[in-house]
Amino acid sequence: MAYIYPAPGVSGSQVTLTLTDAASTLTGSLVIAALQDVTVNAANDVFTWTQLDSGSKQQVATTATNSLSMNLVLDKATFFGTDDGDYPNATTMAGLGIFGCSTEKTLVSFALFTGKESDDTGGVTISGSGYITGLAPTVSADAPVWVTPITITVDGDYSVDDAEYP
């Protein structure tokens, strides 16, 4: 058995999130590597009803609500973009940054590489498209670097690729 092992600090093995513009109006990609944790949420909704002939509720699974949630240590260029806040005129994903993707309501395509396996092979990439939400940067005396939660609400289904991330 080989466990998924992101090997923090080992180049090529760590968890990485890559964002591109789903509409292809912005060029390039935005690679986010300073992740503290990642949660992949695939939650089916359930419709519940009662019937007069049963003492128990009936349920059936309906559509899923999918999202990626993570915490990120902020890097100025990655978070605010390289175009210094000129979001409406950005032409690249790097120029827009995470904050610009959120404020401009950009549908992003994402690829989350989960890390190599414990035997240093393989790895799984989870991909899809969605919107960036939930940004709430914080800093404190006990944690003197800016950190923010980030959520990508997935538009549709996940795709899982068992091939090693390029």
N, C-alpha and C positions, 0 to 999 in steps of 0.2 A: 504494500500500500504506500502510495506517495501522497503526502499531505501538501496542500497549497501553502507555500511558505514564502511570504513576501521578502524575507531577508533584509530588514532595514539596513540601509547604508551600503548594500552590495549593488554595484552598478549593473543594470540590466535585469535585476530580479525584483526590484521594488514595485509597489503599486503605483500606477501612473494613470492620470485622467487626461485624455486628449479631446479638445473641443474644436469643431469646425462649424461653419455656417451651413445649416441645412438647406438654405435657399441658394447657396453658392454665389451670393452677391459680394461677400467678403473673401479675400484670398488668405491662404495660409492656415495654420492651426495654432492653437494655444495649448501648450503642454503644462499641466499642473502637477508638480511633483511633491510639493510641501504639504502633503496630507497627513493629518494626525490619526484619523480613523475614517472608516467608510462603512456605511450600512446600505445594502441592496435590499429594497423593499418590494416584494411581489405579493400584494394582498388582494385576494379575491373578495369582492363584496358578496353578501349573502342576503337573499330575500327571504323573509320569515313570515309565516302566516299560521293562523290557528283554524282548526276545523271543529265543528260541534261533535263529531263522532270520535275524537281523539283527545286523550289527556295530555298529549305532548305537542309541541310546536313542530311544524314542518319547515324545512329549509331547502333552498336550491342555490347553488353558486351562480353568480352573475359575472359581470365584467370585472376585471382587475384594476386596481389603482396601483401603478408602479412608480417608484421614485428612488433616487440615489440621494443619500444624505451623508455629509462628511464635515469635518472640521479642517480648516486650512490656516496655516501660518502665512500671514500676508507678506507678499512681495509687491512693492509699489507698481512695477511694470505689469506684473501678472494681474493684479487686482484692478488698478485704475487704467491700464492700457498705456501704450507708448505714445498716444496722440494727445496726452495732457488734458484729457476730459473733453476733447472736441468730438464727442460721440456721433453726432449726426453726420459728420464728414469723414468718419473712419472708413478706410478701404481694406483693412486687414483685421483678422481676429486679434492679433497682438495689439493693434492700435485701439481696439474696442475694450479689451480686457474683460474680466469677469463682471465688474460693476457696470460697464457699458452694455454688456449682453443682457443684464437684468433690467436696467433702466430703459433700454431701447426695445425690450421685449423680443429679443432675437431668438428664433427657434434654432437651437444648436443640436448638432449631431455629436454624440459622445462615444468614446471607446475607453472603457475602464479595464486596464490590464491588471489582473488580480495577483500577479506575482508567479514566479516559477514554482514547480513542485519541489518537495524536499530532496529529491534525487537530482536537482539542478537541471531538469528537463521541462519541456512543455510550458504550460501556463494557459490560462483561459482569459479571453477578452469578452466582456459583456458590452454590447453596444445598443444604441437606439437614438431617439431624438426627444427633445423636451425643452422646457423653459427653466431658466435659473431663477430661484426664489429663495427667500429666507435668509438673506444676507443681514448680519447683525454684528459688525466688527466690535470687539471689545479689547481693552487693555487695562491692566491694574498694576499696583505696586508689587503684588506677588507674582504676576505673570507679565513681565515688562515687554512683551512683543505682542503686536496686534494679531488676534486670532478671530476668525469668523466661521460660523456655521454656513453651509451652502447646501441647498437642495435643488436637485434637478427633477422636476415633475415630468414624468415620461409621457410622451404623446404616443400611445400605442403599446406595442409589445417590445420586449427585450429580444436581442439576438445574442446567441452564445456561440463563440468560435473557439474551438479547442486548439487551434494552431498558435504557435508562439507569436507574441506581438512583434511586429517588424521593427 
